[in-house]
């Protein structure tokens, strides 16, 4: 078992840290808000007063924070992970950030004597709670092998997809697929409701055919219930779609559907819905349809 420092105990980071505790690891957490740290302690983990305190004795450091600047903020500088982790420490970044930033930070980690993996996850809050996340990992094969006990404690589908930055590239593709699926599901639900069909029956039969998907299974009922309590916030998906459209432009790849959905997500965020679950994109479809 390993000494694991978890930096970022939010919607995803906290259940991941708890699952690491349940797997038998010694887990020390650091979070800007103390209540999340207290929750980890109540589940058998330890709390740290600073990043330096969290990582000083760690074999593995797991970061789970919202965006590229946040990752840079916790790993770089005199108070960051790279300055205080021991040489040979394995750093696993489970955040979803720009692939170019992930690659650059991996190089910075190597210069500090730290092994780096970019390992963004998919599966949302429930996947984190159930330790059933899909994890796409970029980095050295030997470091991926060394991380297996940590990754299997929090995930179910764990795949090494290439060198540093590759995990983030695959995650960007994941977010493109999910966003387009949510948008078309929202349009289908609004269409069906307009015709007054039995919605439970409709989603059941759609879910059993080629139209079936995990998005339909996990987000369809939320749309019917108008329950957009966040499992994955629209604001974060907005950030991720910015990564997609920027990276696609750099690669000279056309993403016309992705670009259209990115604009709809941006509109939802700009209208004050960034704190809703990404299934809350349904509100935008209803608004455009003059429905409620």
C-alpha positions as CSV (number, residue, x, y, z in Angstrom):
1,X,0.0,0.0,0.0
2,X,1.1,3.5,-0.8
3,X,1.2,6.9,0.9
4,X,-1.1,9.0,-1.4
5,X,-1.6,12.7,-1.3
6,X,-4.8,13.9,-3.0
7,X,-4.9,17.6,-3.9
8,X,-8.4,18.8,-4.7
9,X,-11.3,17.2,-2.8
10,X,-14.2,18.4,-4.9
11,X,-17.1,16.5,-6.6
12,X,-14.7,14.0,-8.1
13,X,-11.6,14.3,-5.9
14,X,-13.3,13.5,-2.6
15,X,-14.9,10.2,-3.6
16,X,-11.7,9.2,-5.3
17,X,-9.8,9.9,-2.1
18,X,-12.3,7.9,-0.1
19,X,-12.0,4.9,-2.4
20,X,-8.2,5.0,-2.1
21,X,-8.7,4.9,1.7
22,X,-11.1,1.9,1.3
23,X,-8.5,0.2,-0.8
24,X,-6.0,0.3,2.1
25,X,-3.8,3.2,1.1
26,X,-2.8,5.9,3.5
27,X,-4.4,9.1,2.1
28,X,-3.6,12.7,3.0
29,X,-5.9,15.3,1.5
30,X,-5.5,19.0,0.8
31,X,-8.3,21.3,-0.2
32,X,-8.9,25.0,-0.1
33,X,-12.2,24.5,1.8
34,X,-11.7,22.8,5.1
35,X,-15.1,21.0,5.1
36,X,-14.1,18.7,2.3
37,X,-10.8,17.8,4.2
38,X,-12.9,17.1,7.3
39,X,-15.1,14.7,5.3
40,X,-12.0,12.8,4.1
41,X,-10.8,12.6,7.7
42,X,-14.1,11.3,8.9
43,X,-13.8,8.5,6.3
44,X,-10.4,7.4,7.5
45,X,-8.0,9.8,5.7
46,X,-5.8,12.5,6.9
47,X,-5.9,16.2,6.5
48,X,-3.0,18.6,5.5
49,X,-2.7,22.3,6.1
50,X,-0.7,22.9,2.9
51,X,0.4,21.2,-0.3
52,X,3.9,20.9,1.1
53,X,2.5,19.1,4.2
54,X,0.4,16.8,2.0
55,X,3.1,15.7,-0.3
56,X,6.2,15.6,1.8
57,X,5.9,11.8,2.6
58,X,3.9,10.8,-0.4
59,X,4.8,7.9,-2.8
60,X,2.0,9.1,-5.1
61,X,0.4,12.6,-5.6
62,X,-3.0,12.7,-7.2
63,X,-4.3,16.1,-8.4
64,X,-7.9,16.7,-9.3
65,X,-8.6,20.4,-9.9
66,X,-10.8,22.3,-12.4
67,X,-8.5,23.7,-15.1
68,X,-5.0,24.1,-16.6
69,X,-4.1,27.2,-14.5
70,X,-5.3,25.4,-11.3
71,X,-3.0,22.4,-12.1
72,X,-0.1,24.8,-12.7
73,X,-0.9,26.6,-9.5
74,X,-0.7,23.5,-7.3
75,X,2.4,21.8,-8.9
76,X,4.6,24.8,-9.8
77,X,6.3,27.5,-7.7
78,X,7.9,27.5,-4.3
79,X,4.7,26.2,-2.6
80,X,3.9,23.6,-5.2
81,X,4.1,19.8,-5.5
82,X,7.3,19.8,-7.5
83,X,9.1,21.9,-4.9
84,X,8.2,19.6,-2.0
85,X,7.6,16.0,-3.3
86,X,10.5,13.6,-2.9
87,X,12.5,12.6,-6.0
88,X,10.9,9.5,-7.6
89,X,7.4,10.5,-6.5
90,X,4.7,9.5,-9.0
91,X,2.4,12.4,-9.9
92,X,-1.0,11.5,-11.4
93,X,-3.0,14.4,-12.7
94,X,-6.7,13.4,-13.0
95,X,-7.8,16.9,-14.0
96,X,-9.0,17.7,-17.5
97,X,-6.7,20.2,-18.9
98,X,-5.1,21.3,-22.2
99,X,-2.9,18.6,-23.8
100,X,0.0,21.0,-24.4
101,X,-0.1,22.1,-20.8
102,X,-0.1,18.5,-19.6
103,X,3.0,17.7,-21.8
104,X,4.8,20.8,-20.6
105,X,4.1,20.1,-16.9
106,X,5.3,16.5,-17.4
107,X,8.6,17.9,-18.7
108,X,8.8,20.2,-15.6
109,X,8.1,17.2,-13.4
110,X,10.8,15.2,-14.9
111,X,13.3,18.0,-14.4
112,X,12.3,18.0,-10.7
113,X,12.9,14.2,-10.5
114,X,9.1,13.4,-10.4
115,X,7.4,10.8,-12.6
116,X,4.3,12.2,-14.4
117,X,1.1,10.7,-15.8
118,X,-1.8,12.7,-17.2
119,X,-4.9,10.5,-16.3
120,X,-8.1,12.4,-16.9
121,X,-11.3,10.5,-16.0
122,X,-14.8,10.0,-17.3
123,X,-17.9,8.8,-15.5
124,X,-19.0,11.8,-13.5
125,X,-19.7,12.0,-9.8
126,X,-21.4,8.6,-9.7
127,X,-18.5,6.9,-11.4
128,X,-16.2,8.4,-8.9
129,X,-18.3,7.3,-6.0
130,X,-18.6,3.7,-7.4
131,X,-14.9,3.5,-8.3
132,X,-16.0,2.8,-11.9
133,X,-14.3,5.7,-13.7
134,X,-12.9,5.3,-17.2
135,X,-9.3,6.6,-17.1
136,X,-7.2,7.5,-20.1
137,X,-3.6,7.7,-19.3
138,X,-0.6,9.4,-21.0
139,X,3.0,9.0,-19.9
140,X,5.7,6.4,-19.7
141,X,4.6,2.8,-19.8
142,X,6.7,2.0,-16.7
143,X,5.1,4.8,-14.8
144,X,1.6,3.5,-15.9
145,X,2.5,0.1,-14.6
146,X,3.6,1.6,-11.3
147,X,0.3,3.4,-10.9
148,X,-1.9,0.3,-11.3
149,X,-2.8,-0.1,-7.6
150,X,-3.9,3.6,-7.4
151,X,-5.8,3.6,-10.7
152,X,-7.7,0.4,-10.1
153,X,-8.8,1.7,-6.7
154,X,-10.7,4.5,-8.4
155,X,-11.5,3.3,-11.9
156,X,-12.8,0.3,-13.9
157,X,-11.7,0.9,-17.5
158,X,-8.0,2.0,-17.4
159,X,-6.1,2.4,-20.6
160,X,-2.6,3.7,-21.5
161,X,-3.2,5.7,-24.6
162,X,0.3,7.1,-25.4
163,X,3.0,9.5,-24.2
164,X,2.5,12.6,-22.0
165,X,-0.5,14.7,-23.2
166,X,-2.2,11.7,-24.8
167,X,-4.6,11.2,-21.9
168,X,-5.8,14.8,-22.2
169,X,-6.2,14.5,-25.9
170,X,-8.4,11.4,-25.5
171,X,-10.4,13.1,-22.8
172,X,-11.0,16.1,-25.1
173,X,-12.5,13.6,-27.6
174,X,-14.6,12.1,-24.9
175,X,-16.0,15.5,-23.9
176,X,-16.8,16.2,-27.6
177,X,-18.8,13.0,-27.9
178,X,-20.6,13.5,-24.6
179,X,-21.6,17.1,-25.3
180,X,-23.0,16.3,-28.7
181,X,-24.9,13.4,-27.2
182,X,-26.4,15.5,-24.5
183,X,-27.5,18.1,-26.9
184,X,-29.2,15.6,-29.3
185,X,-30.8,13.8,-26.3
186,X,-32.2,17.2,-25.1
187,X,-33.6,17.9,-28.6
188,X,-35.2,14.4,-28.7
189,X,-36.8,14.8,-25.2
190,X,-38.2,18.3,-26.1
191,X,-39.5,16.8,-29.4
192,X,-41.2,13.9,-27.7
193,X,-42.7,16.0,-25.0
194,X,-44.2,18.4,-27.6
195,X,-46.1,15.4,-28.9
196,X,-47.3,14.3,-25.5
197,X,-45.9,10.7,-25.6
198,X,-45.4,8.5,-22.6
199,X,-41.9,9.8,-21.8
200,X,-40.8,6.9,-19.6
201,X,-41.8,4.4,-22.2
202,X,-40.2,6.4,-25.0
203,X,-36.8,6.6,-23.2
204,X,-37.0,2.9,-22.3
205,X,-37.5,1.7,-25.9
206,X,-34.9,4.2,-27.2
207,X,-32.4,3.0,-24.7
208,X,-32.8,-0.6,-25.9
209,X,-32.0,0.2,-29.6
210,X,-29.2,1.9,-31.5
211,X,-30.1,5.2,-30.0
212,X,-29.2,3.8,-26.6
213,X,-26.2,5.3,-24.8
214,X,-24.8,5.9,-21.3
215,X,-25.8,9.6,-21.8
216,X,-29.4,8.5,-22.3
217,X,-29.3,6.2,-19.3
218,X,-27.7,8.7,-17.0
219,X,-29.1,12.0,-18.2
220,X,-32.6,11.2,-19.7
221,X,-34.4,11.0,-16.4
222,X,-32.7,14.2,-15.2
223,X,-34.2,16.0,-18.1
224,X,-37.6,14.6,-17.5
225,X,-37.4,15.6,-13.8
226,X,-35.8,19.0,-14.6
227,X,-33.3,18.0,-11.9
228,X,-29.9,19.5,-12.8
229,X,-28.1,19.0,-9.5
230,X,-24.5,18.9,-10.7
231,X,-22.6,15.6,-11.3
232,X,-20.5,17.5,-13.9
233,X,-21.1,21.2,-14.2
234,X,-21.8,23.0,-17.4
235,X,-19.0,25.5,-16.6
236,X,-16.5,22.7,-16.7
237,X,-17.9,21.2,-19.9
238,X,-17.7,24.8,-21.3
239,X,-14.0,24.8,-20.4
240,X,-13.5,21.3,-22.0
241,X,-15.2,22.3,-25.2
242,X,-12.8,25.3,-25.4
243,X,-10.0,22.8,-25.3
244,X,-11.6,20.7,-28.0
245,X,-12.2,23.6,-30.4
246,X,-8.7,25.1,-29.9
247,X,-6.9,21.8,-30.3
248,X,-9.0,20.9,-33.3
249,X,-8.1,24.2,-34.9
250,X,-4.4,23.6,-34.3
251,X,-4.6,20.1,-35.9
252,X,-6.7,21.5,-38.9
253,X,-9.6,19.2,-38.0
254,X,-13.1,20.4,-38.6
255,X,-15.6,19.8,-35.7
256,X,-18.8,21.5,-37.0
257,X,-21.2,19.8,-34.6
258,X,-18.8,20.2,-31.7
259,X,-18.4,23.9,-32.4
260,X,-22.2,24.4,-32.6
261,X,-22.7,22.6,-29.2
262,X,-19.8,24.6,-27.7
263,X,-21.7,27.7,-28.5
264,X,-24.9,26.4,-27.0
265,X,-23.0,25.4,-23.8
266,X,-21.4,28.8,-23.8
267,X,-24.8,30.5,-24.0
268,X,-26.1,28.4,-21.1
269,X,-23.1,29.4,-19.0
270,X,-23.4,33.1,-19.9
271,X,-27.0,33.0,-18.9
272,X,-26.1,31.9,-15.4
273,X,-26.5,28.1,-15.7
274,X,-22.8,27.2,-15.3
275,X,-23.4,25.6,-11.9
276,X,-26.0,23.1,-13.3
277,X,-25.2,19.6,-14.4
278,X,-24.3,19.4,-18.1
279,X,-27.7,17.8,-18.7
280,X,-29.0,21.3,-18.0
281,X,-28.2,22.0,-21.6
282,X,-31.8,20.9,-22.0
283,X,-32.9,24.2,-20.6
284,X,-31.3,25.9,-23.6
285,X,-33.2,23.6,-26.0
286,X,-36.5,24.4,-24.2
287,X,-35.8,28.1,-24.3
288,X,-35.1,28.0,-28.0
289,X,-38.3,26.0,-28.5
290,X,-40.4,28.4,-26.5
291,X,-41.1,25.7,-24.0
292,X,-40.5,25.1,-20.3
